[in-house]
């Protein structure tokens, strides 16, 4: 008679919907010109309390390369980088039910008030990172802000088909908007 080995218990956070509140403060300054919107912070980002906190997420590597800077390590370095390059960061959603970090599982989304967020800034261009952020921006926020968003590829580990070089190429468009002479159409 064969003895069955005990199976490890499934990580319930990855298999069941969990209600999650986005507690990350938006990174925005009065002279921010480009707003980059994710969908919802990953569990790792929520754990460390800052955007794109999963070490496998390539966002910080992509933007540092784009601007010809050394890799960004600390949260203060990343905030300073955003300020110097007139970038703002936020997520489209303030809360939702989600399985782990799976954007595809999002239910009961509650949007951030992006219109109020950018009201006292110089934001002239908005870019969404991935299809889910784009979908929720168009559904809840685009009419409120009056700014069309352009979709950029997700930098998450789930989008492994794109190399860092490919992502840098796609993200290069944001540099054209930091002077607010162009508009997305």
N, C-alpha and C positions, 0 to 999 in steps of 0.2 A: 504494500500500500504506500503510495507516494504521500509525502508530507508537504503540505502547502506552506510556503513561506508567507509570513505576515506582510501585507502590503502597507506601505506608509500612508498615513492619512492625507487626504487631499488638502491643500491649502485653501480653506474656505473663502478667503479674501479673493482668490482667483477664480472660484467656481460659483459664487453667489453674489447677487447684487448687494452692495453696501452703500448706504447714504454717505456722501462725502461733501464736506464744506471746503471751499477753496479759501484758505486763510492767508495766501500770499498777497502781500501788498503790491499793487502795481508799481512798476518802475517807470516814472514819467517826470519830466522837468518842464518848466515853462517854455524852453527852447527846443523841446523834442519835436522832431519833424516826421519821423517814421514810426508807426506803431506796428509791432509784430505780435500777432495774436495766436496763442496756442488754444487748444480746446479746454483741457483741464489738467492740472498738475498730476504727474505720476506719483505713485506711492513714495518713491525715493525723493522726489522734489518736495513733497509735503513733509517728509521726515526731516530733511535738512533745512526746510523753510526758504527755499529759493528756486527760481526757474531753471529748468533743464538740469536737475540735480542728479539724474541717473548718469553714472560715468560712461555708459554706452551711448547716451544721446550725444549726437555730434554737433549740436547747435553752437556751443562756445568755440569749438575747434574751427567750425566753418566761418563764423563771423571774425574771429581773430585772424584767420588766414586771409579772408576777404580784405581786411584793412591792413594787412602786412604787419601784424603784431605778434608778439610771443604768446604762447598759450596762456590763457587766463585761468588762474587757480582759485583765488579767494573770492568770496562774495564782494568785499569792498572793491577789488580789482574789476569785477564784472560790472558793478554799478558805475564806477568811474568810466569804464569803457563805453557804456551806454550814454552817459552824459557827454563825453567828448565827441561821440559820433552822432549825437542828436537822435538816439534810438529810445523808444519806449517799449516796455514789455507788459503784457497782461494776458489773461485767458478770457475767452468768450464766455465761459460759464463760471458762475459763482458757486453753484452746487449742482449735484446730480446723484443718481444712483448708478454705480459702475461696478463691473467685475475687474478687480485688480487695476491694470493700466489699459484695459481694452476699450478704446474709443468706440468700437463697434457695439459694445454692450450698453452704452449710455442710455438711461431712461430718466424720465422726470427732470429734464434740464431746467435750470434756473439761470437766466443770463445775467452777466455783469451789466451795469449801466455805463456802457462805453461812451455814450453821448455826454454824460456828466463828467466822466473821466477826462475827456479831451477838451472840454469846454474852455479851459483856461490855459491851453497849450498852443503850440504852433504846428500841430499835427496836420499834414497835408496829404499823407499817403498811409494806407493801411494794407498790411500783408497778412494773410492767414497762413498758418503752417499746417498743411495737410487738408484732406477732404472734410474731416469732421468739423474742424474749426471753421472752414468755409461754409459748410451747411448751416451751422448754428449762427454764424455772423449774418448770413443772408436772411435767415428766418427771423431773427430777433433784433438785429442791431443796425443793419445797413440803412434802413429808412430813417432811423433815429439820428444817425450821424450825417447822413447825406453824402457819405464818402464810399464809393465803390471800392471793394477790396480785391486785390490780386492774390491768387493762391500760389504759394511756394510749396515745394515738397516738404514733407515732414522730415525732421532730422532724427526721429526716434529710431531705436533699434529695430522696430517693426518694418522700417523702410530700408532694409539692408541692401536692396538691389541697386541703390545709388551710392556711388563712391563719394568720398569727401570732395574730390576735385569736381565731380559733377554737381554736387550741392553748392560749392563755392560759385561755380558758373551760373547756376540758377539764381542764387542770392545776390549776384553782382548788380542786379537791377536796383536794389535798395539804395545803392550809392548815388544813383541818378536823382533820387528824390530828396536827398538831405538838404538840397538848396531850395526845394519847393517850387522849382521852375516848371516841373512837369506835373501832370495829373494822370491818374489811372483812368483809362477808358476802355 
